[in-house]
């Protein structure tokens, strides 16, 4: 068979279209760049497996758990067309270059392409950390094979997550609520947020007092704070534990009375300087960004969510502005070091650049696969001013942040001096009071000229050395004193995690990969385990139930060290020091005294669902996590103040926006006392004899009738049906009659509605009459307000009260007018972002039936739950709309109707 003729065509495959366009500019003639658009195949849902595999060892997870955990992969349905296109392009190519990202996920994508395309031409693995001409050419000079160890690590992680989720999640469904999910990292991250809330709930505040005063010389004044009384240190916030107990044995605890009397006793005291201490001040710049530190700093300085940060960084990388954004390394290449130092010298002066380059050690235990830090792309950096016309909005702000951090990392230390003045006097009651003031003066800004790192909220009341200049004083100098006042404080609970501080804590503990932090934090919000309150992350009560169950019955699998050790094991597999199949066998089946996941799931024993979903709040009051949300239940019989009836087990709903640590014993009692009755008997319907009740339901208050069960006598008197052979059929279970119901008007409440009003509500819809063509017209109340209905034509009316007063004539008058869409007052959009670059129509955010959504008038996409409206940016809105367009319209499955059989006329 003759060999295939050479065409000179070289096929390069990357993950994304944006990346392919940028790379294509730098490759020579003959190169064709295509995008796989992510993974082309994955593990299917077990329900989608072929019938012959469902009852085998593959059937439970789409992984053969009896044969080295071999995965069963399928090409995703939405990727079949893409695979066919890639195969067609490969047919006349002389070589294949797999240029996916250089991390484990990118390596796995390359391996899957190799497995599916089955190329018969030479295959080269090509990796680069930035998309620039120089980097692409360097990559072509350093081609390699697909790294099987990295592929094994990614595949092991994928199978591990499937085993974990598919074994543990069903336990949550049975004991907490349907639809919940457990995840190897997501559950541990949820536990961290819940643990912090538990600390806040257990926290007991301590009050303490101190003094402040204004002191001065002839030339200047400064503020100082009381530091010691009679030689003993004055207690501050850090001297108390979380139970409100003073733990510093040598500290003096001032209360209001002692502090106020001391302030009064110092009014005319003779204050003198007791000591002046000056120390040199040096501050080093922070290392260049890793994935984790970029997410943290973008959260602090730019108020970006982790997800938004990574989305914007991805676009900057794919368009050649920054290096690869998923990295644990803070190292810079020689080219980058040269570029940063050169630019710092040009912009700030040679004195701002140290003699030798700064080298930063990686803080992460296992820096990811030889990447360098996140920095501006290229062997010479573009300044923010040079890209201002190409980047806008959030993309420009993030690029500027990365550029500043990179340049600052190669600049000199900030230098100065910190002065501390101790001054004191004796009060008129003989107590000795000593005050302290500190100030730092920067004499050489160094890297601060370019950039200063942000900080997360911290506890305590420590005063930082303010950047202020204290007056030039000497020991024994006399000082004037004024405004000496007593100031009260309370210790503060541990601050809630923000996305930035949670990311920092995850990295510190070695839990998960920084490249997955954004998606994990987004997932726990989408699942309803955590919500944002401002920038703080607040756990839901259902998260408490989930974590309690996991802690009690799957202890290791939400243990912080155990999870970090698993990450270390995956690193060993990536480095070729371990094999994935053997590790998975040990994890799932266990070994000797170390039980595996399967053994733990099979030996759970009885789990008390009620106990798991209960949290004691106050004496006799317990919070329950129910099917329709959290509620309070009192085990102490109470007396209804309105009816005088004794209620054995009273309940009260918990407001959705009430954080767990805000549900104190006092708040629980208040909610129980002010709770509307769950059910109130209104009377008997005179026409049916049924009892009518008003209730508080999940979707609001409503009225309904109670239809009594059939008596034994009524059941016995039901007509008997017979088989053809004459034998009686078993009695059918009676069809339960559907009770009439009606939602309360906004002006009504459960404890104020009358029987007559309830009967009116249950009589809806109200028939007004017919139009000239005989079409009936009704009036009713709906989710979006009261309306008229004639066939399929609905018209809104004014208030709910009009439902019972509107006449047929008024209805006909409304129908005689042309139907106007949005006849009600127009609701302004929640946000506007200007024209979309594709449709050229204005992008707005509107309030929809299922929450806020983004639209350009053609394409609609719901705002992700993890993204607040305040955080949503124009770039995100454009990207979300683009993703929705790329997916195309939703394909709805419909059952085809069979045409009725044609009747054949009888032959005469």
Rosetta blueprint (number, residue, H / E / L):
1 X L
2 X L
3 X L
4 X L
5 X L
6 X L
7 X L
8 X L
9 X L
10 X E
11 X E
12 X E
13 X E
14 X E
15 X L
16 X L
17 X H
18 X H
19 X H
20 X H
21 X H
22 X H
23 X H
24 X H
25 X L
26 X L
27 X L
28 X L
29 X L
30 X L
31 X E
32 X E
33 X E
34 X E
35 X E
36 X L
37 X L
38 X L
39 X L
40 X L
41 X E
42 X E
43 X E
44 X L
45 X L
46 X H
47 X H
48 X H
49 X L
50 X L
51 X H
52 X H
53 X H
54 X H
55 X L
56 X L
57 X L
58 X L
59 X L
60 X L
61 X L
62 X L
63 X E
64 X E
65 X L
66 X L
67 X L
68 X L
69 X L
70 X E
71 X E
72 X L
73 X E
74 X E
75 X E
76 X L
77 X H
78 X H
79 X H
80 X H
81 X H
82 X H
83 X H
84 X H
85 X H
86 X H
87 X H
88 X H
89 X H
90 X H
91 X H
92 X L
93 X L
94 X L
95 X E
96 X E
97 X E
98 X E
99 X L
100 X L
101 X L
102 X L
103 X L
104 X H
105 X H
106 X H
107 X H
108 X H
109 X H
110 X H
111 X H
112 X H
113 X H
114 X H
115 X H
116 X H
117 X H
118 X L
119 X L
120 X L
121 X L
122 X E
123 X E
124 X E
125 X E
126 X L
127 X L
128 X L
129 X L
130 X E
131 X L
132 X L
133 X H
134 X H
135 X H
136 X H
137 X H
138 X H
139 X H
140 X H
141 X L
142 X L
143 X L
144 X E
145 X L
146 X L
147 X L
148 X H
149 X H
150 X H
151 X H
152 X H
153 X H
154 X H
155 X H
156 X H
157 X H
158 X H
159 X H
160 X H
161 X H
162 X H
163 X H
164 X H
165 X H
166 X H
167 X H
168 X H
169 X H
170 X H
171 X H
172 X H
173 X H
174 X H
175 X H
176 X L
177 X L
178 X L
179 X L
180 X L
181 X L
182 X L
183 X L
184 X L
185 X L
186 X H
187 X H
188 X H
189 X H
190 X H
191 X H
192 X H
193 X H
194 X H
195 X H
196 X H
197 X H
198 X H
199 X H
200 X H
201 X H
202 X H
203 X L
204 X L
205 X L
206 X L
207 X E
208 X E
209 X E
210 X E
211 X E
212 X E
213 X E
214 X E
215 X E
216 X E
217 X L
218 X L
219 X L
220 X L
221 X E
222 X E
223 X E
224 X E
225 X E
226 X E
227 X E
228 X E
229 X E
230 X L
231 X L
232 X E
233 X E
234 X E
235 X L
236 X L
237 X H
238 X H
239 X H
240 X E
241 X L
242 X L
243 X L
244 X L
245 X L
246 X E
247 X L
248 X L
249 X L
250 X L
251 X L
252 X E
253 X L
254 X L
255 X L
256 X H
257 X H
258 X H
259 X H
260 X H
261 X H
262 X H
263 X H
264 X H
265 X H
266 X L
267 X L
268 X L
269 X L
270 X L
271 X E
272 X E
273 X E
274 X E
275 X E
276 X E
277 X E
278 X E
279 X E
280 X E
281 X E
282 X E
283 X E
284 X L
285 X L
286 X L
287 X L
288 X L
289 X E
290 X L
291 X H
292 X H
293 X H
294 X H
295 X H
296 X H
297 X H
298 X H
299 X H
300 X H
301 X H
302 X H
303 X L
304 X L
305 X L
306 X H
307 X H
308 X H
309 X H
310 X H
311 X H
312 X H
313 X H
314 X H
315 X H
316 X H
317 X H
318 X H
319 X L
320 X L
321 X L
322 X E
323 X E
324 X L
325 X L
326 X L
327 X L
328 X L
329 X L
330 X L
331 X L
332 X L
333 X L
334 X H
335 X H
336 X H
337 X H
338 X H
339 X H
340 X H
341 X H
342 X H
343 X H
344 X H
345 X H
346 X H
347 X H
348 X H
349 X L
350 X H
351 X H
352 X H
353 X L
354 X L
355 X L
356 X L
357 X L
358 X L
359 X L
360 X L
361 X L
362 X L
363 X L
364 X L
365 X L
366 X L
367 X L
368 X L
369 X L
370 X L
371 X L
372 X L
373 X L
374 X E
375 X L
376 X E
377 X L
378 X L
379 X L
380 X L
381 X L
382 X L
383 X L
384 X H
385 X H
386 X H
387 X H
388 X L
389 X L
390 X L
391 X L
392 X L
393 X H
394 X H
395 X H
396 X H
397 X H
398 X H
399 X H
400 X H
401 X H
402 X H
403 X H
404 X H
405 X H
406 X H
407 X H
408 X H
409 X H
410 X L
411 X L
412 X L
413 X L
414 X E
415 X E
416 X E
417 X E
418 X E
419 X E
420 X E
421 X E
422 X E
423 X E
424 X E
425 X E
426 X E
427 X L
428 X L
429 X L
430 X L
431 X L
432 X E
433 X E
434 X E
435 X E
436 X E
437 X E
438 X E
439 X E
440 X E
441 X E
442 X E
443 X E
444 X E
445 X L
446 X H
447 X H
448 X H
449 X H
450 X L
451 X L
452 X L
453 X L
454 X L
455 X L
456 X L
457 X L
458 X L
459 X L
460 X L
461 X L
462 X L
463 X L
464 X L
465 X L
466 X L
467 X L
468 X L
469 X L
470 X L
471 X L
472 X L
473 X L
474 X L
475 X L
476 X L
477 X L
478 X E
479 X E
480 X E
481 X E
482 X E
483 X E
484 X E
485 X E
486 X E
487 X E
488 X E
489 X E
490 X E
491 X L
492 X L
493 X L
494 X L
495 X L
496 X L
497 X L
498 X E
499 X H
500 X H
501 X H
502 X H
503 X H
504 X H
505 X H
506 X H
507 X H
508 X H
509 X H
510 X L
511 X L
512 X L
513 X L
514 X H
515 X H
516 X H
517 X H
518 X H
519 X H
520 X H
521 X H
522 X H
523 X H
524 X H
525 X H
526 X H
527 X L
528 X L
529 X L
530 X E
531 X E
532 X E
533 X E
534 X L
535 X L
536 X E
537 X E
538 X E
539 X E
540 X L
541 X H
542 X H
543 X H
544 X H
545 X H
546 X H
547 X H
548 X H
549 X H
550 X H
551 X H
552 X H
553 X H
554 X L
555 X H
556 X H
557 X H
558 X H
559 X L
560 X H
561 X H
562 X H
563 X H
564 X H
565 X H
566 X H
567 X H
568 X H
569 X H
570 X H
571 X H
572 X H
573 X H
574 X H
575 X L
576 X L
577 X L
578 X L
579 X L
580 X H
581 X H
582 X H
583 X H
584 X H
585 X H
586 X H
587 X H
588 X H
589 X H
590 X E
591 X E
592 X L
593 X L
594 X E
595 X E
596 X L
597 X H
598 X H
599 X H
600 X H
601 X H
602 X H
603 X L
604 X L
605 X L
606 X L
607 X L
608 X L
609 X H
610 X H
611 X H
612 X H
613 X L
614 X E
615 X E
616 X E
617 X E
618 X E
619 X L
620 X L
621 X E
622 X E
623 X E
624 X E
625 X E
626 X E
627 X L
628 X L
629 X E
630 X E
631 X E
632 X E
633 X E
634 X E
635 X L
636 X L
637 X L
638 X E
639 X E
640 X L
641 X L
642 X L
643 X L
644 X L
645 X L
646 X E
647 X E
648 X L
649 X L
650 X L
651 X E
652 X E
653 X E
654 X L
655 X L
656 X L
657 X L
658 X L
659 X L
660 X H
661 X H
662 X H
663 X L
664 X L
665 X H
666 X H
667 X H
668 X H
669 X H
670 X H
671 X H
672 X H
673 X H
674 X H
675 X L
676 X L
677 X L
678 X L
679 X E
680 X E
681 X E
682 X E
683 X E
684 X E
685 X L
686 X L
687 X L
688 X L
689 X L
690 X L
691 X E
692 X E
693 X E
694 X E
695 X E
696 X E
697 X E
698 X L
699 X L
700 X E
701 X E
702 X E
703 X E
704 X E
705 X E
706 X E
707 X L
708 X L
709 X L
710 X L
711 X L
712 X H
713 X H
714 X H
715 X H
716 X H
717 X L
718 X L
719 X L
720 X L
721 X L
722 X E
723 X L
724 X L
725 X L
726 X L
727 X L
728 X E
729 X L
730 X L
731 X L
732 X L
733 X L
734 X L
735 X L
736 X L
737 X L
738 X L
739 X L
740 X L
741 X E
742 X E
743 X E
744 X L
745 X L
746 X L
747 X L
748 X L
749 X L
750 X L
751 X L
752 X L
753 X L
754 X L
755 X H
756 X H
757 X H
758 X H
759 X H
760 X H
761 X H
762 X H
763 X L
764 X L
765 X L
766 X E
767 X E
768 X E
769 X E
770 X E
771 X L
772 X L
773 X L
774 X L
775 X L
776 X E
777 X E
778 X E
779 X E
780 X E
781 X E
782 X E
783 X L
784 X L
785 X E
786 X E
787 X E
788 X E
789 X E
790 X E
791 X L
792 X L
793 X E
794 X E
795 X E
796 X E
797 X L
798 X L
799 X L
800 X H
801 X H
802 X H
803 X H
804 X H
805 X L
806 X L
807 X L
808 X H
809 X H
810 X H
811 X H
812 X H
813 X H
814 X H
815 X H
816 X H
817 X L
818 X L
819 X L
820 X L
821 X L
822 X L
823 X L
824 X L
825 X L
826 X L
827 X L
828 X L
829 X L
830 X L
831 X E
832 X E
833 X E
834 X E
835 X E
836 X L
837 X L
838 X L
839 X L
840 X L
841 X L
842 X E
843 X E
844 X E
845 X E
846 X E
847 X E
848 X E
849 X L
850 X L
851 X E
852 X E
853 X E
854 X E
855 X E
856 X L
857 X L
858 X L
859 X L
860 X E
861 X E
862 X E
863 X L
864 X L
865 X L
866 X L
867 X L
868 X L
869 X L
870 X L
871 X L
872 X L
873 X L
874 X H
875 X H
876 X H
877 X H
878 X H
879 X H
880 X H
881 X H
882 X H
883 X H
884 X H
885 X H
886 X H
887 X H
888 X L
889 X L
890 X L
891 X L
892 X L
893 X L
894 X L
895 X L
896 X L
897 X L
898 X L
899 X L
900 X L
901 X L
902 X L
903 X L
904 X L
905 X L
906 X L
907 X L
908 X L
